[in-house]
Amino acid sequence: MEIRKLGNSGLAVSTLGLGCMGMSFGYGVIEDKQQMITLIQKAVELGVTFFDTAEVYGPFINEELLGEALAPFKNNVVIATKFGFAPSNTNPSNWSELNSRPENIRKVAEDSLKRLKIEAIDLFYQHRVDLNVPIEDVAGTVKELIQEGKVKHFGLSEAGAATIRKAHAEQPVTALQSEYSLWTRQPELEIIPTLEELGIGFVPFSPLGKGFLTGTMNESTSFSSKDFRAILPRFTSEALKANQVLIQLLQNIAREKEATPAQIALAWLLAKKPWIVPIPGTTKINRLAENIGAANLVLSAFELETLELAANELKIMGERYPEHILKMTGR
């Protein structure tokens, strides 16, 4: 697989990364550990060098999984993890609070290093912007960790343009991780121009719309109470039915290219900017291979224009998150 650089930082990673959250968190199932180790190591074999996790995924067990799976390859891969969530004061099992205080950032860094079995965190993201802590203090703390050799690069997740600028002025931001796909295109308005101006890379999470853009869902698809999609407005039966028009568009192009809808969705993202590195997640080796196939799929200028024009005409039903979660984004 070809290599891309995240902005002006010089951090080189595979064209597609692997989002590992779903192996331990979010989708209602904690997958078999040994099977996931096999999958992660298969990803390395297929050329993936960029792996994404976070303290809160589990919590803790996803980092431990990557630490074990990637131990034989730790000098040849880039591991990104995140700080910033903390247990609720009233319910320690509910990690819904934000905590980016300097002392907590330092604690997370130390603990993540142990779980990941590495000497330095390649890319350390603030998971969500904490309005109780000035972003300059957050960036300054990560800057100290970089100077101490415990972290190599600083990142932000779901931050707004003003926050990105303030953080970047204190400590250069290597990458922003935010949701971006054919059905979540808000970053095109302000975020992508800001990143381009500042030389910051972009790491889209949920580039396949939490599974929707694979074309395998319809209005009859249901989710368990432990699957976080069960509370997302875009995954109601009504929204799943209304948004099939986007799947039909992807399927039409996929047939012409002898590809899959997921591959078209990823190829579209890769064509947007050379410093965009999507991190699709999966727990299945056949899906892993399918996603990686998108790295070699080239959409012509005409095909891209056709896809853009058609997608621009679509009205996506449903917000991507409930209101209380949306309030944590774009700050």
N, C-alpha and C positions, 0 to 999 in steps of 0.2 A: 504494500500500500504506500502511496505517496505521503510525503510529510508536509505539514503546513506549520507556519509560525504564527503564534498568537500575538498579533499586532507587532509593535516595535521592540518587544521584550527580548526576542531571540529564543523564547521557549518553543522548541520544535516538538510537535506531536503528530500522531497519525491523522490522516484526513478525517476519519471517523473515530470517536472514542467509544467507550462502553459505560453507560450509566448502570450502576450496580444496585441502586436502591431497591428495586422490585424483588431482588433475591432474598431480602430479609424484612421488608417493610412496605406498607402502603397498599398492597393489593390483596390483603387478607390471608396470605399464605407465606409461611417461612419455608423456603424451598430446602430440599435435602442438601446439606452442606457439601458432601462429597461430589454430588452432581454439579453443584455450582463451582466448585474448585476446578472440575474438569472443563466446564464451560469457559471460565476465565482463562485457563491455560490454553484452551483451544483458540480463544481470541488472540492471545499472544502469538500463537503459531500462525494465525491468519494475517498477522501484521499490525494488530492493534497495540499501540503503545501508551494510550491515554485512558485512565480509569478513574471514575468518579464515585465518591462515597461521602459520608458525613457522620459525625458523632451521633446525631439523632436517629439515624437509620437503624432501628432495632429497639432502643438505642444500643450502641456499641458493637453489636454482633456483625454488622456489615463491614466495619473497619477490621474486625478480627478475621473475617472471612478473606478479605483482600490481603491482609498481612500474611496469612498462611498460603493462599494461592499464588501470590506474586513473589514470595520469598526467593525462589530460584532465579527470578528475573529482575530483582529490584534495582539493579544498576542499568537496566535497559528499558525501563518503563517510567512513565510520569503518573504519579498518584495525586489526585486532588481531593481534599477533604474540607470540612466546613465547621465553623464555630458559630455560636450566637443563639441557639435555642437552649432552654433550661427547663427542668421540671416545675410544674405549678406548685406554689406554696401549699395549696389545699389538697392537691392530688399528685404525689410524686411520680406516679406512673404516667401522668399526662404531661408531655413535653410541649406545652403550648405557650410558655412564657419566653420573652426575649431577654438575653443577657450578654451584652458585648462590653461589659466592664473589663478594664485591662487585666485585672487579676483572674477573671474567668477565661479570657483569651489565652493567657499564659498556661492556665491549668489544662485547658482543652488541648493546647499544643503538646504539652508534655505527655498527656494520656494518649493522644492519637499516635504520637511517635512510637509508644510502646505497643499499642494494638496493631499498628501497621508494620512493625518490625523494621523501621527505617531510621536513618540518622538525621534526615531533614525532610520536611514536608515540601513537596515540589510546588504545590499551589494551594494556598490557604485562603478560602473564601469566607467573608462574612455572610452567613446564610440569609439573613434578612436585616434590613436597616433598623437599628434600635434607637428610637427617638430620645431615649433617656441618656444616651451617651454620645457626645459630639463625635462626628465621623473623623475629625482630625485626631482625636484621642485613640480611636480604633486603628486608624492608619499608622499613627505613631507607635502604637504597641507592636503592630506587625513589623514595622520598620526595625524596631529593636530586636525582634526575633530573627529577622533577616541578618542583622549585624552580628548576632550571636551564632549564626549558622544553623538555627533550628528550622528555619523556613527559607525557601528560595524565592517564591513569588507570591504576590498579594492579589486577591480577587474579591469581587463583590457579586452578590446575587440579587436579582430583582430590584436593583437600586434605580432611582431616578437620575436624570441628567445632572441636576445641581449637586446631588450627593457624589456622583462620580467625579465631577470636577474638583470638589473640595478634597476628596480622598486622594485623587491623583496628584494634587498640588503638594500634599504631605509625603506621600509614598507612591511612586508610580504603580498604577494598577495594570496588571498583566492581562487580565481577562474579566469580562462580565458574563455571568451565567444567568440567563433568563429564559422564560418560555418563548419560543418562536417557531412557527410552522405555518403551513398554508391556511390554518384556521385560527391562528393567533398572530396577527400581523402588526399589533400596536408598536413594537420596537422600530418599525420603519419610519415612524413619524418624527421622533426626536432622538431615540437612543442610538440607532445605527449611525446617523450623521455625527453624533457626539463621539462615539467610539472611533470613527474614521479620522476625525479631526485630532484626537489625542493619541492615536496609535495604539489603541487597546483592542485585544482580540475579543471575539464573541463566541460563547459556547452555549448554543441553544439546547435547553433540556425539553423533554417531551416533543421532540421533532416529529414524532408520529402521532401526536395528539392523544397521548396516553392509550395508544392502541387503536384509536378510531380510524386513523388514516391507513391502516393495513387493509381496510375493506372487509373485515371479518365481523363487524357488528351491525345490528339492525334494531328496529324498535322492540324486538322480542328479547334482546340481550338484557340479562339481569345481573346484579352485583350483590355479593354478600354484604352484610352489615359491617364486616371488617375491611371491606375494600373501599378505599377513600373515594372512589368514583361514584359510590352510592349517594354521596352528598353534593356532587358537582352538578350545577344546572345544565351543563351540556350533555349529561349522560342520562337525563330523563328519557322515557320512551318517546315522548313527543319530539324532543330535540334530536334524538338519534334518527328518527324518521325524517324530520325536516332537513337534516344536514346530509342526507344521502346524496343530494345533488353534487356535493363536493367529491364524494366517492365515485360517482358516475363519471365525473370529469377526469379523475385520475385513472379510472379503468379504461377510458377511451384512449388516453395517451399511452397507457401501459401496453395495451394490445398492439398498438403501432410499433412500439419499441421492443416488443417481446420481453417485457419486464413486468414487475408487480406494482400495484399502487404505492406500496411503501417505498420501493426504490425510486419511483418518480418523485415522491414527496421529499426524499432525502437528496436526490440529485438537484432538485430545484433549490434547496437550501445551499448546497455546495456551490451552485452557480452564482449565488447572490454576491458573495465577497470571498476573496482568497484567504481571508483571516477568520472565516467562520468555520467552526469545528463542532458539528452536532454530536450529541452523546445518546443515541438511542439505547434503550435498555431492553433486555430480553432474558428469559430463563431457558430458552430452547436453542439448541445448536443449529437447527435448520433455519430459524429466524436470524440467528447471528450471521450465518453465511449469506442469507438473503440481504440483510442490511449492508454487509460489507460489499456486496456486489454493486451497490449504488455508487461506490467510490469510482468505479470504472464506467459508469453510465454517463454519457455526455448528451445533454439536451442542446439542440441547435438554437440559434438566436430566434428562428421562427417558432420553434416549439416552445421556447420560454415565453415569447411574446403572446402566443396563443393561450398558454396556460395562465399567464398573468391577467390578460384581458378577461378571460372567462371567470377566473377566480374573483376578480374585482367586482363582477356583477352579482356575486353570491352574497346573501345575507345569512350569516351564521347565527343560528338560534342558541341562546343561552350564554350566560357569563361563564368564564373559565373556572371561577371559584365563587363560593358564597361570599356575601358582603364582608363578614368578619375576617376572612382570609385575604380578600382583595385589599383590605385596608393596610395590610403589611407589605404590599407591593408598590413599586414605583415611587418610593419615598425619598 
